[in-house]
């Protein structure tokens, strides 16, 4: 995208817009958009926004928190943005809202920009930044419990869990039905990966049906589905209401997987380049705020409100505070410490090290996504495309994020590709983004088998 004159560096006092002091560890002590000082620091010029009144979509899941907090704590206002939050019933509403221009931007599934560009719509949707890592889980019904299945944490290793779960699936009288948020949701890909690692074919051995996130518990109660993979707080609701139990969490399937993004349309960025950068700045600060430990409980209280998640605070607190309850039907406590269940900006982990942070748009994450779309025949594209880097850079560009992060003094990697080591995947298979075709061909379970993938 063409760089504009407004990207010149100027003193903050000259723009009338101040940046919050942002620590390199992501644990900023900022309490909101009104906490900035009058000190002069270098920053982007937001003095002439093309558009100030924005409608931004969310879906009622915990990782909408950065957008809600940006609204409630004044980060949008700080950057001259008057934002209306539009609560969408599901991801279809987000997709159509962005494509038709009803929404200026939205919380969106990580896969949505890629699928909008390569799928039937052929529409240039763009991810401005990643909103969070991890964040979903797999819930099973009481019937699974009665058949002897327990949370994966109670087995000696994943192979022992696999032996038990494989027998449960294969021994069912009918094909088990799993709910997912959307065919291209990371929850859907996590579930497919999880099942495939156990030699369970997600296209033949089970049935996958998409529902809005907050519908999952009721569908499980009614017996319409036997299990589901969804973002919180809808797994914890099943646990608290004694409807289901958590079999596994997504950070155990792929530690540090991308989850949701802040999306808009390419044409909107072209028409509103300064506003796009102001939007990213506000949301980046909100992401930092959400990862300050002392803010986690207040954030849970705010996002639980009826106008947002409309969920009991207890459901939301479990994941936000990292005290995650796997549940069960025998009265035993199964609360585990998972501080990175939802990771909005930065926390020292075995998979997240400075200068990386949760919001950086890794090209390699999108390479993994593209391999899975091809693996499961979700695209007309049947081979890995030779121009994949150009496709990915269009749907997941880094320029706006990098400019804003630099102004906010947030460190970010100098490269766009990284190898995901074997120890962060449940099947202990590493992902090298420089070898996507080799990676695709390594999967025993894939929709096009015995086809051998190649570059097209």
Buried (B, 14 or more C-beta within 10 A) or exposed (E): EEEEEBEEEBEBEEBEBBBBBBBEBBBBBBBBBEBBEEEEBEBBBBEEBEBBEBBBBBBBBBBBBBBBBBBBBBBBBBBBBEBEBBBBEBBEBBBEBBBEEBBBBBBBBBBBBBBBBBBEEEBBBBBBBBBBBBBBBBBBBBBBBEBEBBBBBEBEEBEEBBEBBBEBBEEBEEEBBBBBBBBBBBBBBBBBBBBBBBEBBBBEBBBBEBBBBBBBBEBBBEEEBBBBBBBBBBBBBBBBBEBBBBBBBBBBBBBBBBBBBBBBBBEBBEEBBBBBBBBBBBBBBBBBBBBBEEBBBBBBEBBBEEEBBEBBBBBBBBBBBBBBBBBBEEEEEBEBEBBBBBBBBBBEBEBBEEEBBBBBBBBBBBBBBBBBBBBBBBBEBEBBBEEBBEBBBBBBBBEBBBBBBBBBBBBBBEEBBBEBBEEBBBBEEEBBBEEBBEBBBEBEBBBBEEEEBEEE
